[in-house]
Amino acid sequence: TEVTDELRRLLKEFEKELAILRGRVDNLEAKVGELEANQFSTTTKLRGVATFVVGGNAFGGSDTPLVRSNQTAQGAVTFNYDLRLALDTSFSGKDLLRTELRAGNFQQSGFGAGTTVLNLLYDAWQQPAIADNVAINRLFYQFPIGSEFVATVGARVRQDDMLALWPTVYSSDPILAFFVHNGTNGTYSVNLGAGAGLYWKKNGFSISGQYISENGNNGRPNTDSPGPPATCGGIGTECSLSTGTVQLAYTGNRWAISGAYTYSQNQGPNMGTPLARTPINFVGGARGNLSLTTNAFSINGYWQPATTGWIPSISAGWGINSYTSNDFSSPGEGIINANGLISQSWFTGLNWKDAFIKGNELGVAVGQAPFITSFGGNNGYKDQLGSTPSDSNFISELWYKFQVTDNISVTPAVFYISNLVGQQAESGGLNNFGALVKTTFKF
């Protein structure tokens, strides 16, 4: 009885304060209810990146008339954009369904397709042949199998979505796409299409395996099917434009190293000199029914300091690609198969975080995009082009990112590419200097 009386006394004493608390709780519950009623989804998060790019290219050398892409000169200053909206959904807290919407208008700019796509920007994208249209750029589902395996399957999935390690720390807001591909784009081609993959991770070690068919949504299995050859496709057919990748990697405390192999069907490296990209088209004539496959190997890695300062992080990679084509010939075509050809590529990138001002970044990179280093025993190429290849190029970039706010950054950048078209240059070579300012909004 005494306890009950004491509780009543305390309740009466704090009656005013309890009434205020009850009112605040009721108000909070009403706001939470309103938020739940109007939110997009309890399981989905939206992330967005909008990028503005203002810049242009200047070309030098006696081969400047070769600077054409879709009959459009590439020397004008342009203002382009890229918009990416990623919807990440989880049903169990451990899985991921990603839907990425993307729109842009880079195709006719000097930073889009490019002469040999060496001046292609990482952000340069648009729906094929249609600017300013929103398209599904990614749609895949990723889920764990036990505690050490992760599986991925998707109708629109990219190579890097299915790897346990992306072996670079060069840039958080990249400029040229070549350096985003770790300088070894024969192996890290970032092929996009229908595919599936599986990786295993434990104690720093990882193994990844995957298959992607770029034309996996198309039911015409070969070039003999009705319709133009470009419309053929399928999974596991001669027209799949498929890639298969296996990666072995180890990740330490502040460093990582990886070795990778990629088999590419009917395509060479997606960046490089013309001869390294499509060697069977180089000598002359139409492609006909000639097929090309590429076996690509690379070693990549990075190291980063324990604290930011004057010591930069270092990312590097080296790759080698061998080519095989069927023995196809036709009188007057002038086509030589690519058997025996070898190309190589490499890059080194340095990145200083908190450079000069906390939150800002400085980056510089140099490398050589895939270029033919050996004709091997291919006498056809030796007869046409000489006994020793002269296909090399150099590509470099320098940039500084101003972190204006947590969500807005401004990045001035310059890049230079020498011998842009490699051995295809008639005389004097073709060089490319580019300058741009990129503004990135993250939300």
C-alpha positions, 0 to 999 in steps of 0.5 A: 500500500505504501508503495502504491501511494508513493507511485501515485504521488510521483505520477501526480508530481510529474503529471505535466512532464508526462503529458508533454512526453505523450504529446511528443510521442504522438507527434513522432508517431504521426510523422513516422506514419506519414513518412512510411506512407510516402516513401518509395520502398522499405527495401530500396535505396536510390543513388544518383550521379549527374555529370556535366563535362565541358571540353574539347580536343585538339589534334596534331600531326600530318594525319589529322584528316583521319580524325572522323567519327560518323562523318563528324569532326571532333575538334569543337568544344562541347557541353555534355552530360551523363545521368545514372540512377541506381535502385538497390533493393535487398530482400534479405539484407544480404542480397542485392537487386540492382536496377540502373537507369542511365541517359547521356548525349556523348556520342557525337562529342569528341569524347564519345566513340573517338578515333580509336576510342582512346580519348573515350571518357569514363562518363561518355555514354548515351543510348545507342543512336539516341541521345537524351533517352533513358535506358536500362544500363544494368539489371542483375541480382546478386546473392550469397551462397553460404558464407564464402560464395557470392553468385550474380545473374542478370540480363544486363550485367557488367564484368566488374559487377561479378568480380571479387576484386577490382584491382585499382585505387587510382581514382574515385571519379575517373577521367579516361576510360582506358585507365578505369580498365586498369590499363589492361582492357583486353582482360578487363573489358567491362563487357556488358550483356546477359551473364552470370558469375560466381566468386569465392572470398576467404582470408584475403584470397578470392577466385572469380569466374563469369560469362557474359554475352553482349548479344545475349538478348537476340535470338538470331544465332548466326550471320546466315539468319534473316536480317543484317549480320549486326542483328545476330546473337544468342548465348554460346553462339558464334554471334554472342560477342561473349567474354569469359573471365577468371580472376585470382586475387589476394587483398592485404591490409593496404594492397592487393594483387590479381592475375586474370584471364579473359577469352573474347569471342569475335572481338579484340581489346575494346580500346587500342590502336586500330590494328590491335582492336580489329586486326583482321579488318586492318589489311583491307576489305570487308570482314565477311564471315571471318571470326576473331578470338582473343586470349588476354592475360594480365597482372594488376595491383595497387598499394596505398599509404596508411595516411594521406599526405605526400606519398601517393597510392600506386595502381599498376597493370600489364596485359598481353593479348594473343589473337586467333582467326579462322583461315578465310580468304577470298580473291580480291578481298586482301584480308589476312587472318590474325593468327600469331599476332600479339599485343600488349598494354600497361599503365601506372596511376598515382593518386594523392588524397587530401592534396593541398586541401583536405577532401581534394584529390590529385591524380596522374597516369601514364600507359600504353593502350593495346598495340601490336608488339609481334607479328609472330609467324604471320607472313601476311602481315610481315609482307604488308606491314614490314617485319617489325611492328611500329604500332606503339602509342602513349596515353597520359592524363592529369587531373585535380578534383575540388571537393566543393561540398560533400555531394559536389565536385569540380575536376579540371583535367588534361590528357595527351595521346601520341600516335593515336592510330598506331601503325595505321598512320600514313606519315607523321602520326596523329596526336590528341590533346584534350582538356575538360572540366567535369562537375559531378553531383552525387545524391 
